Every structure is written in structure tokens, then in C-alpha cells.
């Protein structure tokens, strides 16, 4: 990113930063060890910081061959609409272009209302006609 003060890096945030950013956008908190293990298991991480503070991130998870899932594209609410999400996705797309081969699947679960953002990167919504609607399950103890 070329905006003064913003620093992008292809490295994970700390587990504490990750949890704090998740909470900042209204997502559930997770245990520190779970957050750390999850970040360590990612195929790719990218972060955006302003004055050292984590304000945006994304990661890619999957098997690294046939399946790639874009996960945790997060921009702190105070910094939305400033091109940070685009900068993050540009780095994710650059990683994917080198990592996947013909026939690989790249997926994501867009938060409600965020579908137009991902359409800009060639993602299509599963309307149920051709591919099914897609499903997910969130586990609770």
C-alpha cells in the first residue's frame, strides 16, 4: 500500500491482535491458543498496520493444491472505505496466482452485504441453480 503511514506485510498478526480485531468487528472471541494454532496453519497471511496497530488482515487456508479458502478478510470499522480491503485482496490475489494450478477452487464465505466487494475479484454468488447454495455450520460447545 502506498498511503503514508500504512504498512502491509505478508505475515500473520499476533494471536492477541487477531482476537482483538475480530472482536472490533463484532465477531466472537476465541481462545488464545486456538487463535495461534489457526494462524500457524494458514497457507498465507497478510496484514495492514497504521503506526504499528493492526487495522486489517486476511488469510488463506486450505490444502495448498486443489482448495483455497479466503478467510478473515477484516478491516477495522474506523478504516473502512479507504482502500484497505482492496489492498488486502490485491495481496491475496497475488499469492493465489502463484499458488494454485488450473482446476483449483478458490472459495470464501462473504459476510451478508459484502458480496459486491468480492464480485470485483471474480467471485460469484451461489444462487442454487447450477452449483447449489453452499452451506456451513458453526459449532458451539
C-alpha positions as CSV (number, residue, x, y, z in Angstrom):
1,X,0.0,0.0,0.0
2,X,1.4,3.4,-0.9
3,X,-0.7,5.6,1.5
4,X,1.7,7.2,4.0
5,X,1.7,5.5,7.4
6,X,0.1,2.3,6.2
7,X,2.4,-0.7,6.2
8,X,1.5,-4.0,4.6
9,X,3.3,-7.3,5.3
10,X,2.7,-10.9,4.3
11,X,2.9,-12.2,7.8
12,X,0.4,-13.1,10.4
13,X,-0.7,-10.9,13.2
14,X,-0.1,-12.0,16.8
15,X,-2.9,-14.1,18.2
16,X,-3.8,-11.3,20.6
17,X,-4.1,-8.8,17.7
18,X,-6.2,-11.3,15.7
19,X,-8.6,-11.8,18.6
20,X,-8.9,-8.0,19.2
21,X,-9.5,-7.3,15.5
22,X,-12.2,-10.0,15.4
23,X,-13.9,-8.5,18.4
24,X,-13.6,-5.0,17.0
25,X,-15.8,-6.0,14.1
26,X,-18.3,-7.9,16.3
27,X,-17.1,-11.5,15.7
28,X,-16.8,-14.0,18.5
29,X,-13.7,-14.1,20.6
30,X,-11.6,-17.3,20.6
31,X,-9.1,-18.8,23.0
32,X,-5.6,-17.5,22.5
33,X,-4.1,-21.0,21.8
34,X,-6.8,-21.7,19.2
35,X,-6.2,-18.4,17.5
36,X,-2.4,-19.1,17.5
37,X,-2.8,-22.6,16.1
38,X,-5.3,-21.3,13.4
39,X,-2.9,-18.6,12.3
40,X,0.0,-21.0,12.2
41,X,-2.0,-23.4,10.0
42,X,-2.7,-20.7,7.4
43,X,-1.2,-21.0,3.9
44,X,-0.9,-17.3,3.6
45,X,-1.4,-14.2,5.9
46,X,-1.3,-10.5,5.1
47,X,-1.7,-7.6,7.4
48,X,-2.1,-3.8,7.2
49,X,-0.9,-1.6,10.1
50,X,-1.1,2.0,10.9
51,X,1.5,3.3,13.3
52,X,2.1,-0.3,14.4
53,X,-1.5,-1.0,15.1
54,X,-3.2,-3.9,13.2
55,X,-6.1,-2.4,11.2
56,X,-6.6,-5.0,8.5
57,X,-5.8,-8.6,7.6
58,X,-6.7,-11.6,5.6
59,X,-5.5,-15.2,5.4
60,X,-5.8,-18.1,3.0
61,X,-6.4,-21.6,4.3
62,X,-6.8,-24.9,2.5
63,X,-4.8,-27.8,1.2
64,X,-2.5,-25.7,-0.9
65,X,-3.1,-27.7,-4.1
66,X,-6.8,-28.0,-5.1
67,X,-8.6,-26.0,-2.5
68,X,-8.0,-22.5,-1.2
69,X,-10.4,-20.5,1.0
70,X,-10.0,-16.8,1.7
71,X,-10.7,-16.3,5.4
72,X,-10.8,-13.5,7.9
73,X,-10.8,-10.5,5.5
74,X,-11.1,-7.9,8.2
75,X,-10.8,-4.1,8.2
76,X,-11.3,-2.2,11.4
77,X,-14.5,-0.2,11.2
78,X,-12.7,3.2,11.5
79,X,-10.6,2.4,8.4
80,X,-13.3,1.1,6.0
81,X,-13.8,2.9,2.7
82,X,-10.1,3.9,2.4
83,X,-9.0,1.2,0.0
84,X,-7.5,-1.1,2.7
85,X,-9.7,-4.0,1.8
86,X,-8.7,-3.7,-1.8
87,X,-5.0,-3.6,-0.8
88,X,-5.5,-6.7,1.2
89,X,-7.3,-8.5,-1.6
90,X,-4.6,-7.5,-4.1
91,X,-2.0,-9.3,-1.9
92,X,-4.3,-12.3,-1.5
93,X,-4.8,-12.5,-5.3
94,X,-1.1,-12.2,-5.9
95,X,-0.4,-15.1,-3.6
96,X,-3.2,-17.2,-5.2
97,X,-1.9,-16.5,-8.7
98,X,1.4,-18.2,-7.7
99,X,-0.1,-21.0,-5.6
100,X,-2.9,-22.5,-7.5
101,X,-3.0,-24.5,-10.7
102,X,-5.7,-25.0,-13.3
103,X,-8.7,-26.6,-11.9
104,X,-8.2,-25.4,-8.3
105,X,-11.1,-24.0,-6.3
106,X,-10.9,-20.7,-4.5
107,X,-13.8,-20.1,-2.1
108,X,-14.9,-17.7,0.6
109,X,-17.9,-17.1,2.8
110,X,-18.8,-13.4,2.4
111,X,-20.5,-11.6,5.2
112,X,-24.0,-10.6,4.4
113,X,-23.9,-7.4,2.3
114,X,-20.2,-7.8,1.3
115,X,-20.9,-9.8,-1.9
116,X,-20.4,-6.8,-4.2
117,X,-16.9,-6.3,-2.8
118,X,-15.9,-9.9,-3.7
119,X,-17.6,-9.7,-7.1
120,X,-14.8,-7.3,-8.1
121,X,-12.4,-10.1,-7.8
122,X,-14.3,-12.6,-9.9
123,X,-16.3,-14.4,-7.2
124,X,-19.8,-15.4,-8.0
125,X,-22.7,-16.0,-5.6
126,X,-24.1,-19.5,-5.4
127,X,-27.7,-19.0,-6.3
128,X,-28.6,-22.7,-6.0
129,X,-29.4,-23.2,-9.7
130,X,-26.2,-24.6,-11.0
131,X,-23.9,-25.1,-8.0
132,X,-26.2,-25.4,-5.1
133,X,-26.4,-22.6,-2.5
134,X,-23.4,-23.7,-0.4
135,X,-23.7,-24.5,3.3
136,X,-21.7,-24.0,6.5
137,X,-22.1,-24.9,10.2
138,X,-20.8,-23.1,13.2
139,X,-20.0,-25.3,16.2
140,X,-20.8,-24.4,19.8
141,X,-20.0,-26.3,22.9
